[in-house]
Amino acid sequence: MKKIGILGGTFNPPHMGHLIMANEVKDALLLDEVWFMPAYVPPHKENDESTEPLHRLKMMEKAVEGNSAFRVQAIEFERGGTSYTYETMMILREQYPDAVFHFIIGGDMIESLAEWHRIEELLHLVTFVGVNRPGYNSQSPYPILQIEAPMVDLSSSLIREKIKNGKTIRYLVPDEVKIYIEENHLYGS
């Protein structure tokens, strides 16, 4: 059985906190791979002025370049529309019947699990792995495997705000992501 971690999200933009969290979970659980799964249209951000989905996908691909244990899973882009984790995981379980999936979530998502689409059924498809995040409660009525990781208080919204205000994002995102943002004039850069 292949052990695969999945880190879903908007990744608007992807940052070092995402990569650190994925790497720490991979190491702690001895996962074979971690798949980063950008949501095409995240259900909790449908009215968000998110960056064009294709830019988010390309930035995620840039972020994982050079790490053979990290890859981008673009299934939600192939499906289009609003991305619900339950539906995506049903497809992945069918496509990869010999895989065991660990769905990685930060503290912000731990708090909102009760609001997830078909959460009770989803609990039978994946093992949730929670990683603490500063300012969030990591307690949940749902079974979550808790992993200790360095606390990185970094968010995509902080990075977007820094870019908008002409501040540096060096060391907050991988260099390749920074270059992509600048070349494509994203977030007002």
Secondary structure, DSSP 8 states (H G I E B T S, - for coil): -EEEEEEEE--SS--HHHHHHHHHHHHHHT-SEEEEEE-SB-GGGTTS----HHHHHHHHHHHHTT-TTEEE--HHHHH-SB--HHHHHHHHHHH-TTEEEEEEEEHHHHHTGGGSTTHHHHTTT-EEEEE--TTS----SS-EEEE--------HHHHHHHHHTT---BTTB-HHHHHHHHHTTGGG-
